[in-house]
Amino acid sequence: MKPRISNSELVRSYIPMVDFISDVLGNNCEVVLHDLTNPEQSIVAIRNGHLSDRKLGGPLTDLVLKVIKTRSYEEQPYVANYKAAGSKKKFRSSSYFIKNLESQIIGVLCVNIDIEPYLCVKTIMDSLSATKPLGAPVHEEAEGESNAPSGVNGNADEKFFSSIDDMLDSMIQEEISIANFVPARMTVPEKVEVVHRLNEKGTFQLKGAVAKVAKAFGVSEPTVYRYLSMRKEA
């Protein structure tokens, strides 16, 4: 009888697809294979990792964490053409969810196309095609020019990180910023709310998350666990 293949072996069977997709789409496309049995070092294959500054042994992303937590992979086999961002670039990304025979998610195959060159062309074309009413002030912004935020991450649906520490720090600071709280002055209900939001994103599925949150709030790790319990009881 043929031995049953493990989850990690099943994920790694997709490694040739990483090379195939990369060779088809070229150097402007990053292809990444994540093994979710080891989320802190999930990247088991990657091509053109220089685009997002990632490499073998890197962590999964915030989007994948949320997919696992919400189990949205049960309703759809993949997500396509969403916004993603690394430390320097913007991407048009797609992720295929790899499942085992029990329909559990065990890996993700991601295709990230660097759209920075196309955005530069779009900016030029928008500038050349923009118009404004006769008699308008010389420096008035023409129709067609964008007022979008200039930050790289902006409103990206997914963010790429080169280390698990960077990822956790970013997720924690983002939630504190959204809540508009100063950690040293936060009340217990405010801290509980932030902890709850982090939990909804799957943050506490990562090793070291509780310690990071405790340090950010200036409390002990047992206190963070208590905040989680308080929320469940609310």
C-alpha positions in Angstrom: 0.0 0.0 0.0 1.4 3.4 -1.0 2.1 5.6 2.1 0.0 8.7 2.5 1.7 11.9 1.5 2.1 14.5 4.3 0.7 18.0 4.1 4.2 19.5 3.7 5.0 17.0 0.9 1.7 17.9 -0.9 2.6 21.6 -0.7 6.1 21.1 -2.0 4.7 19.2 -5.0 3.7 22.6 -6.2 7.3 23.9 -6.4 7.6 23.1 -10.2 4.5 25.4 -10.6 6.5 28.3 -9.0 9.2 27.9 -11.7 6.6 27.4 -14.5 4.6 30.5 -13.7 7.8 32.6 -13.2 9.2 31.5 -16.6 5.9 32.3 -18.3 5.3 35.7 -16.7 8.9 36.9 -16.5 11.1 38.9 -14.1 8.4 41.4 -13.3 6.4 38.8 -11.5 7.2 37.3 -8.0 5.9 33.8 -7.4 5.8 32.5 -3.9 4.8 29.1 -2.3 3.8 29.1 1.4 3.7 26.0 3.5 1.2 26.8 6.3 2.3 24.0 8.6 5.1 26.4 9.5 3.6 29.9 9.4 6.6 31.8 10.8 8.9 30.4 8.1 6.3 29.5 5.5 8.1 30.4 2.3 9.4 27.1 0.8 9.8 28.4 -2.8 10.2 31.8 -4.3 11.2 33.4 -7.6 12.0 37.0 -8.1 11.9 37.6 -4.4 13.9 40.8 -4.9 10.7 42.5 -5.9 9.3 42.3 -2.3 12.6 41.8 -0.5 11.6 38.3 0.7 13.4 35.0 0.6 13.2 31.3 1.6 12.1 30.9 5.2 10.1 34.2 5.3 6.7 34.4 7.0 3.2 34.3 5.6 1.3 37.5 5.0 -1.5 39.3 6.9 -4.0 38.3 4.2 -3.2 34.6 4.5 -3.5 34.9 8.3 -7.0 36.4 7.9 -8.0 33.8 5.4 -7.0 31.0 7.8 -8.8 32.8 10.7 -12.1 33.5 8.8 -12.0 30.2 6.9 -12.9 32.1 3.8 -10.9 29.5 1.8 -13.9 27.2 2.3 -16.1 29.3 0.1 -13.6 30.1 -2.7 -10.6 28.3 -4.1 -8.6 31.4 -4.8 -8.6 35.3 -4.7 -7.4 37.2 -7.7 -6.2 40.7 -8.7 -6.2 42.4 -5.4 -3.8 45.2 -4.2 -0.7 44.2 -2.3 2.4 46.1 -1.1 5.9 45.4 -0.1 8.4 47.8 1.5 9.0 49.6 -1.8 6.6 48.4 -4.5 2.9 48.0 -5.3 1.6 44.7 -6.7 -1.4 43.2 -8.4 -1.7 39.9 -6.6 -3.5 36.6 -6.7 -3.4 33.7 -4.3 -4.5 30.0 -4.8 -5.4 28.0 -1.7 -3.9 24.6 -1.5 -6.0 22.0 0.5 -5.5 18.5 1.6 -8.0 15.6 1.2 -9.8 16.8 4.3 -10.3 20.3 2.7 -8.0 21.9 5.2 -5.9 24.8 3.9 -2.2 23.7 4.0 -0.5 26.1 1.6 -0.9 29.1 -0.7 0.5 29.7 -4.2 0.9 33.4 -4.8 1.5 35.4 -7.9 2.5 39.1 -7.4 3.0 41.3 -10.4 5.0 44.5 -9.9 2.7 47.2 -11.3 5.0 50.2 -10.5 6.2 50.5 -14.2 2.5 50.5 -15.4 1.6 53.1 -12.8 4.3 55.4 -14.1 3.0 55.0 -17.6 -0.6 55.6 -16.3 0.6 58.8 -14.6 2.1 60.1 -17.8 -0.9 59.2 -19.8 -3.3 60.8 -17.3 -1.2 63.9 -17.4 -1.2 64.0 -21.2 -4.9 63.4 -21.5 -6.1 65.6 -18.6 -8.1 68.7 -19.3 -9.5 71.7 -17.3 -12.0 74.5 -18.1 -10.9 77.5 -20.0 -10.0 80.4 -17.7 -9.2 78.1 -14.8 -6.1 79.0 -12.7 -2.8 77.8 -14.2 -2.0 75.6 -11.2 -5.5 74.2 -10.7 -5.4 70.4 -10.7 -6.6 69.0 -14.0 -9.4 66.4 -14.3 -8.0 62.9 -14.3 -5.1 63.6 -11.9 -5.2 61.4 -8.8 -5.5 62.5 -5.2 -4.6 59.0 -3.9 -2.3 58.7 -0.9 1.4 58.6 -1.9 2.4 55.9 0.6 3.6 52.6 -0.8 1.3 50.5 1.4 -1.7 52.8 1.0 -4.9 50.8 1.1 -3.3 47.5 0.1 -5.2 44.3 0.8 -2.0 42.4 1.6 1.4 43.4 2.9 4.7 41.6 2.5 7.3 41.3 5.2 10.8 39.9 5.3 10.6 38.8 8.9 7.9 37.7 11.4 9.0 40.5 13.8 8.4 43.2 11.2 5.0 41.7 10.4 3.8 41.6 14.0 5.1 45.1 14.7 3.2 46.4 11.7 0.0 44.7 12.5 0.0 45.9 16.1 0.9 49.5 15.2 -1.7 49.6 12.5 -4.5 48.6 14.9 -3.3 51.1 17.5 -3.2 53.8 14.8 -6.6 53.0 13.5 -8.0 53.2 17.1 -6.2 56.5 17.5 -5.0 55.5 21.0 -1.7 56.3 22.8 -0.7 52.9 24.3 0.5 54.5 27.6 -2.9 56.2 28.1 -5.2 53.5 26.9 -7.9 52.2 29.2 -8.5 48.5 29.7 -11.6 48.5 27.4 -9.5 50.2 24.7 -6.8 47.6 25.0 -9.3 44.8 24.9 -10.8 46.3 21.7 -7.4 46.4 20.0 -6.6 42.8 21.1 -9.9 41.7 19.8 -9.2 43.3 16.4 -5.8 41.7 16.2 -7.3 38.3 17.1 -9.8 38.7 14.2 -6.9 39.1 11.9 -5.3 35.9 13.1 -2.4 37.7 14.8 -2.3 35.3 17.7 -1.7 32.3 15.4 1.9 33.5 15.2 4.6 32.6 17.8 5.6 35.6 19.8 2.4 37.6 19.1 1.3 37.7 22.7 4.7 38.9 23.9 4.8 41.6 21.2 1.3 42.9 22.2 2.2 42.8 25.9 5.3 44.9 25.2 3.4 47.4 23.1 0.8 47.9 25.8 3.2 47.8 28.7 1.4 44.8 30.3 2.3 41.2 31.1 1.5 38.3 28.8 -1.1 36.8 31.2 -2.9 40.2 31.0 -3.1 39.9 27.2 -4.6 36.4 27.6 -7.1 37.9 30.1 -8.0 40.6 27.6 -8.8 37.9 25.1 -11.0 36.1 27.6 -12.8 39.3 28.6 -13.7 39.9 25.0 -15.1 36.4 24.6 -17.3 36.9 27.6 -18.5 40.3 26.5 
